[in-house]
Amino acid sequence: MIRRLALVLTALFLSPLAAGAQEPTMSFFVTSANPGKGGDLGGLTGADAYCNTLATASGSTGKTWRAYLSTDSENAKDRIGAGPWHNAKGKKIADDVASLHSDGNNITKQTALNEKGEIIPGRGDNPNRHDILTGSKVDGSAAPETCGNWTMGGAEGAAMVGHSDRTGLDDSAAAKSWNSSHSTRGGCSIEAFKTTGGDGLFYCFAAD
């Protein structure tokens, strides 16, 4: 009995929790909803503010949040800090900007969670919401399709999107891309986004 008690106490003493280790705080998420105007996010300023609002509502404070979105004058990859980034469950997404934009990142359907720690429905789910607004090329630089630099939410324009579940209609690299899979069609409204499998969601990263 004494030996068993000693083993239990030793295990507790050596455990990460006993040593004060904590799960990494959230520094990456997919928005749980669109702000309400489709591709009109109020520009980058409005999108960043929305990221901060959702993060605060989830209990995450003390960070500067940036939307992973490109415009004519700014690249998404240059907006999000140096990393590393972790999701709401503490799972690492990437160590730095280079690894984030490599095949070795850890963005999957199981890890691309929203700020509440929920999985984003993907291909095969109903509804499919895996089209994530980015306006970006694979390397994180600006693509031509940005819904008027995120100020258009009607029947005109288009946005480049990525697949948060890394799954598409085929086995191509584009179909598996988290940030640059295809362009939306039919405009920049929520209704238009839904026709290709999206809901106007976007990625948020802590830049500090």
N, C-alpha and C positions, 0 to 999 in steps of 0.2 A: 504493500500500500504506500509506504513512504517513497519507494523508488518510482512508483507510478506518478505520485504527486510531484516529485522532483522533475520528471520528464515533462509533465504538463506545464509547470512553471517555467522551465527552460524554453519550451516552444513558444510560450506567450512572450517571454522576454526577447526572443530572437525574431519575432514576427515583425513585418513592416509596420503594422498598425501600432504595435507596442512601442516602436521606435519613433513614432510620431509621423511616419510617412503618410502622405495624403495622395488621393487620386488627382492627376493633373486637372487643372481647371479648364473649362471650355474655352477654346479659342478659335473654333470653327463651327459653323452650322449652315443649314439651308433654311431659308425663311419658311415658316409654317403656312404663310398666306401671302398673297400679293397685297400691296397697300390699298388697292381698289381701283386703280386707273390703268391697268394693263401695263404697257410699255412706258407710260408717263409716270416716272418715278420721282419727278421733281429734279431731274438731273442727278449727277453724282452726289450732290449735297443732300438731296432728299433721300436717296437710297442709303447713304451712310447713316443719316439720322434714323431711318427705319431700322437698320441693323442694330443701332444702339438702343432703340426703344424695345425691340424684341428681346435683346440680351438682358436689359434691366428687368423686364417683366418676368424673365425666367430665373432671376436671382443672381445674374452675373453682373458685377459692378467693377469699376476701377480699370476698365480697358477702353481703348479707342478702337471702335469697330469700323471696318471699311467694306463696302460692297465690292465683290469681285466682278467688276464691269469695266469695259473699255469704252472710250469715246474717240472722236477725231483727234483729240489732243492729249489723251492719257491712256496708258496701257494698264490693264487689270493687274498684271504681274508686278507693276511698280507701286501699287497702292497698298499692299497687304502686309508690309513689314518683312522681317527676316525669318520668322518661324522659330521653333517648331510649332505645329498646330495640333490640337486634340479636339475630338468631338465631345458631346455632352456626356458621354459615358467614359471619358478618359482615354479613348483609343486614339493613338497617334495617326494623323492623316499624312503628314510629311515633315521632314526635318527642316527643309529650307525651300526657297523658291525653285532652285534647280531640281530637287527631288520631286516637288509638287508637279512639275511639268515633265516628268519622266514617266516611263512605264512602271517604275517602282513605287509610285505613290499608293496610298492605302484608301483611296476613294472607291467604295463599292456600295451596293444597295444597303448592306448591313452597317456601314460606317457613315454614310452621308446622311446624318440625322438632322432633324430640325432642332430648334433651340429648346424644345421640350423633351428631346431624346427620342423622338418618334421616327420611324422609318418612312421615307417618302415612297408612296406607291409607284411601282415601275411597270415595265412591259409585262403584260399578262394579268395585271391587276385592273380593277374597275372602280374608279377611273384611273387611268395612267397619268401620272403627274411628273414624269422623269425629265421632261424638257426644262432645263434650267437656264435662265437668261445669262449671257456672258458678253455678247458682242465681241468675242475674242477668237483669235486663231489658236492653234494647238500650243504655241509657245507663249501664250498669254499676251501677245500684242493685239492691237486693234484690228478687228474685221470691219468690212464696210457696213454690216447690218447692225445698227444700234438703236433702232426706233427713234431716229432723230436725236441722238445723244441722250436718250432716255427722257424725252419730253413729248413723245407722241403716244397716244393711247387709243387711236381710232382706226379707221378702215385703211389707212395708208401706212407705208413703211414695213420693216421686217426686222427681226433680231436673230443673231446667231445664238444657238443654244447648245448645251452639252447634255449628255445623259447621265444623271446621277447614279443610275444602276449599271452603267457601262454596258448596256444591252440595246440593240436596235433590230432593224429588219433583216440584217445579214451579219456576217462575221467580219466585216471590214473594220479598219482602224477607226474610221469616222464614226461608225455605229457604236464603238466601244469608248469613244472619247467623252470624258467628263466635262470638257469645256468648249469643244468645237465640233459638234456632230453635224448639224444642218441648220438651215435658215427656216424661220417660221413662214407661214403663208397667210395671205388674206388680211394683212394689216397687223396692228399692234394692240388690239383689244384683247381682253380676257377670252372672249368668244373665239377669236382667231387662234389664240395660243392653244386652246383646247382641241382644235382640229388636228394638231400634230402630236398631241400627248403631253401637254403642259398646262400650267396654271399661273404662269407669270412669277414663278419663284426664282430666287437668286441666292448665290453663296455669300456668306459674310465671314470675314476673317478678322481676328484681333491683330492690329498692326503694332502692338507693343507688348 
